[in-house]
Amino acid sequence: MTALLGASAMIFETNRLILRPRTMDDFDDCIVMDKAPGVVDYIPGPWDQDSEHRAFVRTRINAHYGDGLGYWSVFAKPAPNTFMGWVLLIPEDGVGPDVEIGWRLHPDYWGNGFASEAALALVPHAFETLNLPRIVAGIDQRNHGSIGVARKIGMTCRSKPDGYDVYVIENPQRSDA
């Protein structure tokens, strides 16, 4: 994995993927992805109300989450203009104090290890560049695909009572994690 510092933001590359900061150019692709069957089944949000959904995505794309944090759109190297989905490192629930890692791909790209590969690109950034003590992911207990991604990137489960499990990976270089 390599990280390239562009003019204003970080771009990550893996063996198969390019991750670049998400912009309004990705807006329509994000909406289409969210409407694909199965994509947001276990994620609370305004997905069924078109105007609220669009406003939510627009707000998320335009928000500043802090230096080194945000959303990255995912593209395959052989098709660098074809949006596959996104990964994120943002304050948990938008407010913190923990930083969450997340991923969402269009179903056309499920089952190929792309989500794990993209998420794994952000882990060294979180720990080595940002020096975060840990990163977390809240995952619905029924979302077996996302649970698999969390485990593949080294996260372990710490349950919450509301039907969501909290997966955590600690920074191995920090003693206060």
N, C-alpha and C positions, 0 to 999 in steps of 0.2 A: 504494500500500500504506500502510495506517495501522496503528500499534501503539497499543493502548489498555492502560493499566496498571490492572488490576483490583485488588481488595482484596489479593490475595496473589500474583498472577501476571500475566504478559503475555498479552494476546489480540491476534492479528494479523488484519487484514482486507485482502483483495485485492479486485479488481473482482468476482470471482465467489465467493470463499471466506471462511469464518471459521475461524480456527485458535485453539483454546482448549486450555489445559493438559489433558492426558489424565488421567482419573481412573478409579476403579473402576467408575463408571457406564458406562465404555466397554469393560469387561472382556469381556463376552459377544460384543460386536461384533468385538473384536480376535480372539477365538478363531474365530469364524465366518469372518472374512476370511482368517486363516492357513490354514484348511482348504479354502478355495476353490481349484479347480484352477489351477496355475501360480504361485500367490502366493509360496510359499517354495521353489520348485524349486532355486534357486541360493543359498540362504541356509542355512548350517549352524545347526542348533538341534534342540531336542527335539520336533519337530513331530509325529512319529508315536507318541509316548508321551503319552497324554492327561493323566495326572497331572503329568508333568514339564513338559509344555507349559503347563498351567495355572499351575503354580508359577513358571515362568519369566516369563510375562506378568504375573502378580501382583507378583513381585519388581521387574520393570522399571517397572510403574506406580507402585509405592510408593517407589522409590528417589529419593534427592535427589542430583542430579548436579552441583550447584553453582549459584550465583546466575546467573540468566539462561539456564540450560541445562535440558534435559529433552525431553519428548515433547509434541507438540501434536496433538490430534485435529482432523481436517479435515471441514468441513461446507460444503455449498453454501448460499449466501445464500437461495435460494428454498425450501430444505428444511433449515432450521437444526437439526432434530432427527434428521436422517438421517446416520449415521456413514459416511463415505467411506473413511477410512483415517487414517494419521498421518504426521507428519514429526518429525524429531528433530535436536537438537544435543546430543551427549553426549560425554564423554571417549571417545576411540577404544578400542574393545574393552572399554569400561567402566572403563578405568584411565588413559588418556592416554599421553603428555603432549599429543598433538594432540587436537583436537576434531573429531569426525566429524559430517557431515550425512547424513541418511538419510530414506527415504520408503518407504511401503508403502500401496498402495490396493487396495481390493476390485476384482476384474476388471470389475465393472459400470461402473467409472469410468476404465478404461484408454483411452488413445488420444484423450483430449480436452484434453490439456495441463494437467490438474489437478495432477499430481505436480510438474511444472516450476514452475507458478504458486505452489504451496504452498512448495516448497523455496526459490524466489526470495524469498519473504517473510522467510525466516530469514537470508539473506546479509547485508543491511544491519544486521540485529540483531547478527550475529556480528562484523562489522567496526566498525560505528559505535558500538554500545552496549557490546559486550564487549571491543572492541579486540583481537580475536584476530589473531595474525600470519597464520594460514591456516586453512582447513577442509579436511578430507579425506573421501573416501568409498572404501571397499574394495568393489569390484564384481567378481563372477565374470565371466570373459571371455565366457561364453555368454549373459549377461543383457543382451541388446541393448536392451531397454526402459529399464533403469536407466542403461546407458551413454549412451543418448540424452538422458535427463534431466540427467545430469552435464554433458554437453556444452552443453545448452541454458542451464544456469545459469552457464556460463563456466569449468567445470573442465577441466583437461587431464590426460592420462594419464601416470603414472609407474609403470612395470610392476614387479610383484613376481614372484618365481620360483615361487610356489605356486599358480598358476592364478587368482589374484585380482589385479586391477589396482588401483593406488592412483590415484585422481583427486584433484587438488589445485586449489584456487583460493587465491591469495595476496591478502592485504589490500593494496590499492593505496595505502593511506595510511600504511603502515609500511615503513620501509627495511630492517628486520630480518627481513622475511617470507621 
